[in-house]
Amino acid sequence: MQPASHTARLEQVSAADSRELDRVCEEVATALFEDGLEPPFNVTSADFAADPYLICADRYWRLRFLDRPSIRTAAACSAWLNVHVARGHRTEVLEKWSLGYAFITKDSVESTLELSQAVEEIVGRDTSAGDTAYFASLYHAGKLRSNFWFYELHQFLDSSLLALAAGVHRQAPLFTALRSFAAFGSRAITAEHAIGLLDEAWTSPDRTRHVVDICLNGIQAAAPFDGHGHLLRDRAAEALRDHPLDHIFHFRLASGQHMVRDHDAALDSINTALRHLPALGSRGSHKLLQEQYLAKRDAILEGRLRAQLDAEHGQRLTEQENRHQQRWEQLEGELRRHGEEQEQAQREGQETARANHVRSVELVAVFTSAIAFAVGSLQVTLTGSFSLRDRLALIGAWGAGHALFTLLVVGGTWLITRPRRQTRASWPTPPAG
């Protein structure tokens, strides 16, 4: 089939019928690939949903990369792109193709030897070697990024001959974003350095959607650091202000919110990502992304449930602790009252014992005096020649003396053993403060 007939078919297809558009573009791309012909037409837009020429060229180069996933194919694609894609849309198409084709061929990473053998050929034959090397570098770096080979990506971007051949393109924000991605995943590079590269790419006036995507991907894939979740959440929210329908950015936002344990917001974000996920895509896998999003949704739901259970458990612990505190205060009060009662009983017992002791001393004194009086009276009565009157007078004097002695003993005992402390009720109240 002649190249003109391919172009004619694309001219006749209507963009209003998406199924027919997809079928015709796929058939034309397949025919060009089987005939060994590159697309003979030009692309004047970056509309991957409705421009039949761009869709057909996209399908064609997808077939080329799947057939030979190498930087030589990347060099050929770059050369075609520089000639056939309008300059105003070249950056968007370049970034989408280089990174997208890298993703679908990530299982075929070329070795260092294969790269070095191809570099001389690419740079030597191409008049726009810098542009070609840049596209090929993005393609190879995209494979390493898709496989999360952080160390290899860092080494490639820093010292590879292919990356060095990109020249001024090394200062492009997309290149810096890839360096940031490699730094975030590296154990040998600090998070501060990675964030510095992130900020450099993020604040660039030439920042594109793909730059933002790689930056967010790098933050999410990073080894944990202080403020990790907050950085991802805040940057993803900022990205969505410029790209509100981007399903990947909603997924990144959900991941950040999940990391900071804002489970309800994360659930809303991941549901939005699933709603905006397209069913088709030539450089990505709808099924793969859907499985990834659903896995994140399950993790968010699990975290949300765990947070609820933890909150309920914490509430029960608080209530139990309050009950224990109240019980302890009650026991303390009872122990205090019991101690006071024991102290009061001890004091009363001591007073009773003291009183009993006094009574015992007094009784001993009385009985002693009575016995002495009786013995003395008996001697006066039975002996001597005293008259009855004298005997009675003598006995009376003797009894009076013993009575006085008894009173002195009893009185002295009471004086010595009388209470010397006031009762607790009569103690003075201590001054406040």
MARTIPA-843975 format. One line per field, with one value per residue (C-alpha): residue in three letters; x, y, z. Coordinates in steps of 0.02 Angstrom, whole numbers, plus 50000, padded with zeros to 5 digits. Example, Ala and Ser with C-alpha at 12.3 -4.5 7.8 and 13.67 -1.06 7.14 Angstrom:
! MARTIPA-843975
r = (ALA_SER) .
u = (50615_50684) .
v = (49775_49947) .
w = (50390_50357) .
This chain:
! MARTIPA-843975
r = (MET_GLN_PRO_ALA_SER_HIS_THR_ALA_ARG_LEU_GLU_GLN_VAL_SER_ALA_ALA_ASP_SER_ARG_GLU_LEU_ASP_ARG_VAL_CYS_GLU_GLU_VAL_ALA_THR_ALA_LEU_PHE_GLU_ASP_GLY_LEU_GLU_PRO_PRO_PHE_ASN_VAL_THR_SER_ALA_ASP_PHE_ALA_ALA_ASP_PRO_TYR_LEU_ILE_CYS_ALA_ASP_ARG_TYR_TRP_ARG_LEU_ARG_PHE_LEU_ASP_ARG_PRO_SER_ILE_ARG_THR_ALA_ALA_ALA_CYS_SER_ALA_TRP_LEU_ASN_VAL_HIS_VAL_ALA_ARG_GLY_HIS_ARG_THR_GLU_VAL_LEU_GLU_LYS_TRP_SER_LEU_GLY_TYR_ALA_PHE_ILE_THR_LYS_ASP_SER_VAL_GLU_SER_THR_LEU_GLU_LEU_SER_GLN_ALA_VAL_GLU_GLU_ILE_VAL_GLY_ARG_ASP_THR_SER_ALA_GLY_ASP_THR_ALA_TYR_PHE_ALA_SER_LEU_TYR_HIS_ALA_GLY_LYS_LEU_ARG_SER_ASN_PHE_TRP_PHE_TYR_GLU_LEU_HIS_GLN_PHE_LEU_ASP_SER_SER_LEU_LEU_ALA_LEU_ALA_ALA_GLY_VAL_HIS_ARG_GLN_ALA_PRO_LEU_PHE_THR_ALA_LEU_ARG_SER_PHE_ALA_ALA_PHE_GLY_SER_ARG_ALA_ILE_THR_ALA_GLU_HIS_ALA_ILE_GLY_LEU_LEU_ASP_GLU_ALA_TRP_THR_SER_PRO_ASP_ARG_THR_ARG_HIS_VAL_VAL_ASP_ILE_CYS_LEU_ASN_GLY_ILE_GLN_ALA_ALA_ALA_PRO_PHE_ASP_GLY_HIS_GLY_HIS_LEU_LEU_ARG_ASP_ARG_ALA_ALA_GLU_ALA_LEU_ARG_ASP_HIS_PRO_LEU_ASP_HIS_ILE_PHE_HIS_PHE_ARG_LEU_ALA_SER_GLY_GLN_HIS_MET_VAL_ARG_ASP_HIS_ASP_ALA_ALA_LEU_ASP_SER_ILE_ASN_THR_ALA_LEU_ARG_HIS_LEU_PRO_ALA_LEU_GLY_SER_ARG_GLY_SER_HIS_LYS_LEU_LEU_GLN_GLU_GLN_TYR_LEU_ALA_LYS_ARG_ASP_ALA_ILE_LEU_GLU_GLY_ARG_LEU_ARG_ALA_GLN_LEU_ASP_ALA_GLU_HIS_GLY_GLN_ARG_LEU_THR_GLU_GLN_GLU_ASN_ARG_HIS_GLN_GLN_ARG_TRP_GLU_GLN_LEU_GLU_GLY_GLU_LEU_ARG_ARG_HIS_GLY_GLU_GLU_GLN_GLU_GLN_ALA_GLN_ARG_GLU_GLY_GLN_GLU_THR_ALA_ARG_ALA_ASN_HIS_VAL_ARG_SER_VAL_GLU_LEU_VAL_ALA_VAL_PHE_THR_SER_ALA_ILE_ALA_PHE_ALA_VAL_GLY_SER_LEU_GLN_VAL_THR_LEU_THR_GLY_SER_PHE_SER_LEU_ARG_ASP_ARG_LEU_ALA_LEU_ILE_GLY_ALA_TRP_GLY_ALA_GLY_HIS_ALA_LEU_PHE_THR_LEU_LEU_VAL_VAL_GLY_GLY_THR_TRP_LEU_ILE_THR_ARG_PRO_ARG_ARG_GLN_THR_ARG_ALA_SER_TRP_PRO_THR_PRO_PRO_ALA_GLY) .
u = (50000_50065_50101_49970_49834_49880_49864_49699_49623_49673_49597_49430_49409_49299_49362_49183_49179_49315_49302_49318_49458_49553_49527_49584_49736_49787_49767_49865_50003_50015_50020_50160_50258_50238_50288_50444_50386_50389_50233_50239_50130_50158_50082_50019_49944_49973_49795_49817_49629_49566_49709_49714_49890_49962_49867_49928_50108_50096_50034_50169_50313_50239_50251_50431_50483_50398_50487_50659_50664_50833_50907_50935_50746_50739_50862_50756_50599_50685_50741_50564_50490_50608_50554_50368_50301_50265_50390_50255_50199_50367_50408_50242_50256_50440_50412_50258_50338_50509_50439_50286_50381_50509_50371_50303_50479_50551_50589_50725_50854_51011_51179_51319_51412_51260_51237_51418_51415_51260_51313_51452_51337_51197_51305_51412_51274_51148_51163_51054_51151_51102_50916_50934_51043_50916_50770_50872_50930_50751_50700_50836_50814_50627_50661_50771_50640_50500_50603_50648_50834_50883_51070_51084_50979_51089_51246_51173_51116_51279_51412_51341_51412_51236_51171_51324_51294_51125_51220_51111_50961_51038_50975_50796_50674_50628_50811_50823_50663_50738_50894_50778_50689_50855_50911_50750_50770_50956_51020_51182_51102_51017_50835_50887_50985_50840_50718_50837_50832_50644_50622_50735_50628_50463_50491_50556_50454_50468_50389_50274_50149_50280_50402_50269_50231_50412_50434_50283_50335_50505_50431_50315_50455_50579_50649_50553_50611_50541_50393_50384_50195_50161_50278_50191_50017_50055_50143_50007_49873_49969_49984_49796_49762_49842_49782_49618_49569_49736_49706_49889_49897_49740_49827_49982_49873_49785_49955_50012_49851_49865_50042_49984_49836_49702_49605_49438_49518_49630_49479_49396_49556_49583_49400_49423_49580_49483_49343_49461_49567_49544_49503_49628_49808_49946_50093_50018_49915_49739_49732_49900_49853_49682_49757_49880_49742_49630_49774_49800_49613_49617_49767_49674_49519_49625_49713_49546_49475_49632_49621_49440_49484_49631_49517_49388_49524_49597_49425_49401_49572_49532_49366_49448_49585_49454_49363_49524_49564_49394_49410_49583_49523_49381_49502_49617_49470_49420_49600_49614_49454_49506_49673_49590_49471_49617_49712_49560_49534_49718_49706_49548_49631_49782_49669_49572_49733_49799_49638_49640_49819_49775_49629_49743_49870_49733_49658_49828_49855_49683_49706_49882_49820_49674_49788_49911_49769_49698_49864_49904_49732_49744_49908_49837_49683_49769_49920_49958_49866_49778_49602_49460_49452_49636_49630_49489_49582_49739_49645_49558_49723_49798_49652_49657_49842_49813_49666_49774_49910_49787_49721_49897_49939_49778_49793_49974_49937_49797_49907_50049_49942_49813_49796_49920_49857_49698_49581_49594_49430_49502_49663_49682_49659_49827_49837_49803_49955) .
v = (50000_50172_50301_50417_50288_50279_50466_50462_50338_50449_50600_50513_50444_50543_50589_50584_50394_50343_50157_50184_50308_50185_50042_50141_50213_50041_49965_50103_50095_49906_49919_50048_49940_49783_49879_49947_50126_50267_50377_50494_50631_50774_50797_50970_50942_50851_50783_50597_50572_50648_50684_50532_50574_50581_50425_50329_50386_50339_50164_50145_50188_50079_49932_49981_49988_49824_49743_49816_49897_49984_50158_50136_50132_50282_50374_50336_50394_50555_50590_50565_50672_50818_50821_50779_50852_51038_51129_51197_51019_50932_50936_50858_50719_50689_50668_50561_50445_50425_50387_50291_50175_50149_50089_49959_49892_49902_49715_49743_49856_49867_49832_49959_49875_49883_50066_50110_50020_50115_50287_50314_50261_50376_50529_50506_50495_50620_50804_50843_50729_50823_50804_50621_50584_50673_50568_50407_50455_50484_50317_50219_50318_50284_50096_50112_50220_50096_49957_50065_50041_50198_50168_50123_50274_50390_50319_50330_50511_50565_50481_50390_50446_50446_50561_50674_50686_50767_50929_51076_50961_50901_51063_51025_51008_50830_50778_50859_50772_50603_50646_50688_50522_50429_50529_50495_50308_50302_50251_50346_50517_50623_50671_50854_50838_50748_50884_51016_50934_50915_51100_51145_51046_51093_51281_51283_51392_51251_51124_51003_50873_50737_50833_50841_50656_50602_50719_50646_50470_50503_50567_50417_50292_50374_50293_50361_50530_50665_50752_50620_50602_50788_50829_50704_50761_50946_50930_50815_50938_51076_50970_50939_51125_51124_50950_50918_50765_50675_50503_50475_50637_50587_50422_50514_50626_50474_50397_50555_50569_50385_50414_50555_50447_50558_50402_50480_50606_50468_50360_50503_50533_50351_50335_50489_50412_50255_50357_50456_50306_50282_50109_50118_50170_50123_50162_50109_49967_50004_49837_49863_50038_49981_49840_49963_50086_49950_49885_50061_50076_49913_49977_50140_50047_49934_50085_50171_50019_50001_50184_50162_50007_50098_50245_50129_50036_50200_50258_50096_50114_50293_50242_50096_50210_50334_50193_50133_50310_50332_50163_50208_50374_50283_50157_50296_50381_50219_50185_50361_50345_50173_50244_50387_50266_50156_50307_50366_50191_50182_50349_50296_50132_50224_50340_50191_50100_50256_50276_50093_50111_50261_50169_50023_50136_50220_50052_49988_50145_50129_49944_49973_50109_50002_49855_49966_50045_49876_49807_49962_49968_49785_49813_49963_49864_49706_49774_49908_49973_50118_50158_50136_50322_50333_50182_50258_50423_50335_50231_50387_50479_50328_50314_50500_50487_50341_50428_50581_50468_50385_50552_50612_50454_50460_50648_50635_50492_50589_50743_50646_50543_50675_50699_50827_50842_50915_50809_50817_50911_51055_51073_51245_51255_51289_51453_51445_51448) .
w = (50000_49952_50089_50013_50042_50226_50242_50149_50271_50417_50331_50309_50486_50604_50777_50840_50831_50954_50915_50728_50755_50861_50737_50584_50671_50731_50557_50471_50601_50581_50391_50398_50520_50413_50256_50341_50317_50441_50452_50300_50376_50497_50670_50714_50888_51052_51063_51096_51106_50942_50820_50701_50641_50815_50871_50717_50741_50925_50882_50749_50864_51000_50879_50836_51019_51063_50916_50956_51129_51112_51111_50924_50904_51020_50908_50754_50844_50898_50720_50653_50793_50757_50575_50582_50745_50757_50868_50984_51031_51020_51206_51257_51127_51165_51352_51331_51205_51286_51459_51398_51283_51421_51535_51415_51376_51553_51549_51418_51501_51394_51473_51490_51347_51232_51274_51239_51073_51017_51080_50952_50812_50869_50903_50750_50619_50687_50648_50800_50915_51073_51041_50996_51147_51258_51194_51206_51382_51438_51363_51451_51614_51603_51603_51757_51841_51800_51880_52032_51999_52094_52102_51917_51870_51973_51893_51717_51732_51814_51710_51558_51390_51320_51457_51442_51254_51290_51320_51366_51386_51549_51625_51574_51721_51667_51678_51851_51904_51857_51959_52105_52084_52090_52243_52339_52319_52355_52527_52496_52459_52591_52583_52592_52429_52345_52402_52334_52162_52178_52213_52067_51946_52029_52022_51843_51725_51598_51715_51624_51680_51661_51771_51906_51887_51908_52057_52146_52099_52177_52339_52353_52316_52437_52591_52743_52809_52922_52840_52703_52698_52718_52572_52457_52510_52488_52320_52251_52305_52216_52059_52056_52052_51878_51827_51919_51814_51821_51897_51941_52040_52135_52173_52236_52343_52417_52456_52546_52644_52691_52754_52869_52925_52850_52800_52754_52634_52564_52527_52432_52331_52282_52231_52121_52044_52000_51925_51813_51760_51572_51508_51364_51343_51220_51335_51500_51569_51630_51718_51804_51864_51919_52022_52099_52142_52214_52320_52387_52420_52520_52619_52656_52713_52822_52898_52924_53013_53118_53167_53219_53321_53401_53444_53522_53616_53676_53733_53830_53910_53960_54035_54126_54191_54253_54342_54420_54475_54554_54641_54702_54770_54856_54932_54987_55075_55158_55212_55279_55378_55440_55496_55586_55672_55724_55788_55885_55956_56003_56093_56183_56231_56297_56400_56465_56510_56596_56695_56744_56800_56907_56983_57022_57109_57208_57260_57313_57417_57500_57537_57601_57718_57775_57814_57905_58003_58047_58104_58204_58283_58332_58421_58516_58563_58624_58716_58842_58994_58914_58964_58840_58812_58778_58665_58562_58550_58495_58365_58301_58283_58199_58077_58037_57996_57880_57798_57767_57697_57582_57519_57486_57387_57285_57256_57205_57087_57003_56990_56910_56788_56733_56539_56473_56288_56223_56116_55927_55914_56020_55919_55838_55648_55560_55464_55274_55159) .
